[in-house]
Amino acid sequence: MPKFVTRIFVVEDNEFFATLIKQKLEMNDQNEVTLFFNGDDFRNNLHQNPDIVVLDYNLPNSNGIDLLKEIKNYNQEIKTIIVSGQEKVDVVIEAFECGAEEYIKKDDNALQILDLKVQKHSGSVNLRKEVDHLRDQIIDRHRYDRIIGESQAVLKVLRLIQKVEKTNMLALITGESGTGKELVASAIHYNSAKKNKPFVAVNVAAIPEDLMESELFGHERGAFTGADSKRIGKFEEANDGTIFLDEIGEMDVHMQTKLLRVLQESKITRLGSNKEIALNVRVIAATNKNLAQRVKDGKMREDLYYRLQGFLIHLPPLRERENDLLLLARNMLRQFCDANRIPQKTFSSDALKSMMKHPWSGNVRELKAFVERAVLISDGDVIEDEDLIFSQDI
């Protein structure tokens, strides 16, 4: 069993007191403590999913109770400890009603009490991690039956899906074109608590730049020439569910600024309106681009780039998936024949050998088109080597 680290975020504007907390808690080498001196910096890093948050009640430009609500709305499993000079009974009651696990008064004993409370909650946090770790070793293939493959690379992806589907965390799926990023996004959604809510997929690259804001956030009647009626955007359409932003690396820098605000505040404003609309939307993004390079090239905002690094899932190219090629090809062959009422066919051994040598730069998407083409070209029940036309041969 691996040794688990307890990730603790401390949100405290008094830098001296915050440093004392960090020193005290890190006397236990299983604790990893990160300090934030205001609510905004903390919000921008909540996607890192801490195990425990130690939260001051009074913060510059923030209220500890409001932050507590945001934490619990983001992930109920994050343990939250309020540390405050406030002794009013109604404040303490409100903190517990909003989900705080502990409320500690700031006095001479605060550090000692905090250490004991963190130890208590670390035990339950790490027990949950142990259970999750053991569960993750067993993959329920029935729940992911659309994701075909038994290679170690695919099993790693399934384990990551199992981890992130339990949370509301932003996920970024990377990989070459045609590797199945939308398939993974839908697997996350349909195995999550939001499975009965909308799943809205948006191909960012397919939307003209001047229509992007209206498409994502909607518009009011008269917002621009041709806006004859109110229109609900994709984010509102996905409310309480999941929005999948494919090819996020293609988004214009101007729109990236607006998207970043939505990710941070969970609010949108339709074009032509001043009214903010609060949303509860799980965001999954995908890209086949090198986003770090796009930041260097000035094509992506650095703050959005880091915000997207919530939970990373990299999809391997088909050429790195061992014998998954044969499983996929046979499954595609069966489905295509069934869908088109064609007698079932098989691949000859020579055809399979040729397929194994091909680089498949278009990945699963290329393989699907290849299999369907081979079925139609073949005259018999067996698809022979001469029936194969690879993409570079066209």
N, C-alpha and C positions, 0 to 999 in steps of 0.2 A: 504494500500500500504506500503511495507517495506521501511525503510530508506536506501538509497544506499550510499556506500562509494566510493569515487573516488580514485583509486589506481594509485599513481604517482611514476615513477622511475626517479631518478635524476642521470645522468651520468656526473660526474665532477671530474677532477683529483686534483683540489685545495680543500683540505679537509675543510679548514676554510670557503671558499665560499659555499661549498656544505652544510655545517652545517647551515649557515645563511639561505640558501634556505629552508632547512627542517624546521627550526624554524618559518620562515615566513609563509610557506604554511600550517603548522599544527596548526596555530592559528585558522584556520577553522577546527572544529572537524570532518567534513565530509571528510577531506583529510587524506590519509594514504600514507606516503612518505618513500621510500626505497632508500638508497644511494649506488652508485657504483662508484669506483674511477678509473676504467679502462674498456675498451671495452670488454675484454674477460669475466670478471665477469658478465657484463651485458648480453652478448650473452648467457651465461650458464643459465640465469634466464628469458630470453625472453618468454619461454614457460608458465610463470605465467600470461601472457596476461595483462599487465598494461593498464589502460585507457589512461594515458597521459605519455609521456616521455619528460623530460627536458634534452637536449643533448648539451654538450659542443662541439664546433667545433674542437678544438685541444686536442687530448687525447694521452697518451702514447701508442705507437704501434697501434694506430687506427686513422681513419679519420672520423670525424663526419658525412660527407656526405655518406661514405660507410655504417656506422651504420644506417643512415636514410633509405638508400635503403633496407637494410636487414629488418628493421622494417616494411616498407611498403609492402615488398614482403611477409612477414609473415602474417600480418593482416592490411589491409588498414584502418580499423576503429580506430586503435591506433592514437591518436592525438600527434603530435610531435612539440616541441618548441625548436629551436636552440638558444642557448645563447653563444655569441662569441665576442671576441675582434676584430675580422676581420670586416673591414668596406668596403672592396673592393666590388664594385657593382657586378662583375661577380660571387663572392662567394655567395652573397645574392640571385642573380637570380638562381644560380644552386641549392641552398637549396630549393627554392620554386618549381622549376621544378621537383625536386625529391620527392616532396610531403609534405614538412614542412608546418605546419599551421601558424607558427609565426617565426620571426627572431628578436631577441632582442640583442642590443648592450650592452656589459658589461661596465657599468658606474655607477655613484652614484644612478641613478634612476632604475637600472635593477631589483632590488628586488620588487619594487612597481609595475613596469610594468608587471613583471612576474606574480605577484599575481593576477592582473586584468585579464591577458590573461588566467590563469588557471581557474579563476572563470567563464569566458565566455565559455570556452570549457567544464568545468564540467557541466554546464547547459545542453548542447547538449548531453553529454555523459549520464547523468542521465535521460534525456528525452527518449533516446534510450533504456535505461535499463527498464524504466517504460513500454514502448511499448512492449519490448520483454517479460517482466514479464506477462503482460496481454495476449499476444499472446500465451505464454507457458501454460496458463491455459486451452486453447482450443487446443486439439490434433486432427489433421486431420488424422483419422484412415485409410483413403484410402491410404495415402502415406506409411503406415507401415502395409499393409494388410498381410504380411507374418509373422508378429509378433502377434501371437494369445494370447489373454488374456485380462481380464478386471479388474484384481486385482490391488490394490493400488501399489503393488510392481512393476508390469509391467508398469503402468501408469507413475510411477516415472522414470523408464528407458526411456520411450518414451520422457518425458520432457527433459531429459539429452541429448538424441540424437538430439532433436530439437535445443538445445543450441549449441552443438559442431559442428553440420553439417554446420553451417554458417561460420565457421572459417577454417583455415588450421592447427589448433592446433593438436599436437600429442595427441592421446587418448589411454588410457590403459583400457582394458576390463577385469575384474576379475570375477571369479565364478567357481563353481564346474564343473567337466567334464560333458558335455552333456547339458549344460544350454542354448546353442545357441549363443556363442560368435561370430562366423563367421557371423551368421545371422544379429547380431547387427552391426558388422563392415560393411557389405554390405549395410545395411540401411543408415548408415552415408554417405557412398560414393555416393549411388544412389540418395540421396536427397541433395547433395552438388553441388557446382559449377563445380565439376569435374565429374559429373555423366556420361558424354559422353566420358570420358577418361578411360584408363585401370584400372581394379581392379584386382590386383594380390595377391592371397592368398598363403602363404608359411607356411608349417608345419615344424617349426624349429626342432622338436624332430625327424622327419622322415629323416633328412639329415645327413649322416655320417659326423663325425667331420672333416675328412681330405678333404671333398668336400664342406664344408660350404662356404668358401670364394669364390670359383669359382661359386657356385650356386647363391650366393647373388650378387656378384660384377662382375662376368664374367671373362674370360681369353683370352689372345692372343694365337695365334698358337705357339706351341713350349714352352709354359709356364711351362709345366711339361710333364713327360712321358705319352703319350696317348692323349695329346692335339693336335690333328691333324688339328684343324681349330679354328678360333676365335669363341667365344661363348658370347652372351649377357646375363648378369646376371639379376636376378629378379628385382633389383632396376632400371636398365635401361629399362627393359620391362614395368615397372610401371610409367615411366617418364611422368610428367604432370597429372598423376592420383594418385592412392592410392595403397600402399603396406600394406598387412595385415600379420603381423608376429605372427602367433599363437604359443603358448607354448614357449614364449620368455624366460621363466625361465630355459629352458633346454639348452640354448646356452652356449657353452664353454667360460670360462673367457677370453681366448686369443681373441676369436672373438668378445666378448663384447667390448674390447678396440677399435677394428676397427669399430664396429657399432656405438659406442659413437662418434667417429670422424665424421662419416657420418651424424649423427643426428645434430651435432654442425655446420658442414661446408657445408652440402648439396652438397658434392662432393664424387665421388668414383674413385678408380683406379683399372683397371682390373689387374688380375694376369699376370705378364710378361710384364707390361707396366709401364712407368713413367708418363704417361699423365693423368692429372686429368680431370674428366668429371663432369661438373656442372649439377645438377638435380633439378627438381621442383617436389618433391614427398611428398604426404601426408602419414604419417606413423601412422598406428593403430596397437597396440600390444595387445596380450591377454595372460592370464596365469591362470592356476588353482592352482598355487603354492603360498605359502606365501613368497613373494619376500624379505620382511624384514628379515625373518628367514634365507633365503639363503644368504643374505649379512653377517649375523652373522656367518654362517657356512663357509664363504669364497668362496661360489659358485657364487656370483654375486658381481660385482663392485659397490661400494657405489655410485660413481658419476653417473653411468648408472641408478641405482635405482632411484635416485632423478630426473634424466632427464626424466624418464618414467612417473613421477607423473604429467604429463601435465594436462590431464582432465580424471578423474576417473569415470568409469561406472561399478558398481557392479551388476551382474546378480543374482537374488535370486534363490535358489534351488526350484524345483517343489513343495516340501512339504510346502513351505512358500507362495504359490501363491493362497491360498484360493480355489475358485471353478474353477480356470483355467484348472485344470486337466480334467474336464468333457468337456470343450470347445475344448481342444487340442485333446482328445481321439476321440470325434465325428468328428472333422475335419480330423484327420488322417484316421479314418475309411472310411469316404466318399471318400477321395482321393485315398486310396489303392484299394477300390472296383472299382472306375472309371478307374484307370490305368490298372487294371487286368481284366476288363470286367466281374466283379463278381456282381450279384444282390446286391443291397444295403442291409446292415444289421444294426441291432441296438443292444445295450447292454440291458440286463434285469436289473431290479432294484437291484437284488441280486449281479449281476456282478459289477454294479457300486459301491455298498457298499463295496465289497471286494477291488476294485481298490482304493477307498478312504482311506482304512486302510493301504495300502502298503507304505513303506517309500520312494520308488523311488530314491534310491541312485545314479542311473545312469541318473536321470533327464529325459529331453525330449527325449534324444536318446534312453534310456531304454524303455520309453513309446511307441515310434514308433515301435520298434521291437516287443514289447508285443502285440500291437494292430494288427499288420500284422500276427503274429502267431495265435492270437485268431480267426481272420477271416478264416484262412485256416483250423483250427481245428474244428470250428463250422460247423455242418451239416445243420442247419436251417437258417431262416432269423433273428433269435434272438440269440445273443451270451450269453450263460448261464454261471453261476458261474463255472460249471464243465469243461467249455471249456478254462478256464484261467490257464495259466502256468506262474507263476512269476519267475523272474530271479534266485532267490535263490533255486527254486524247481528243476532247471535243473541239 
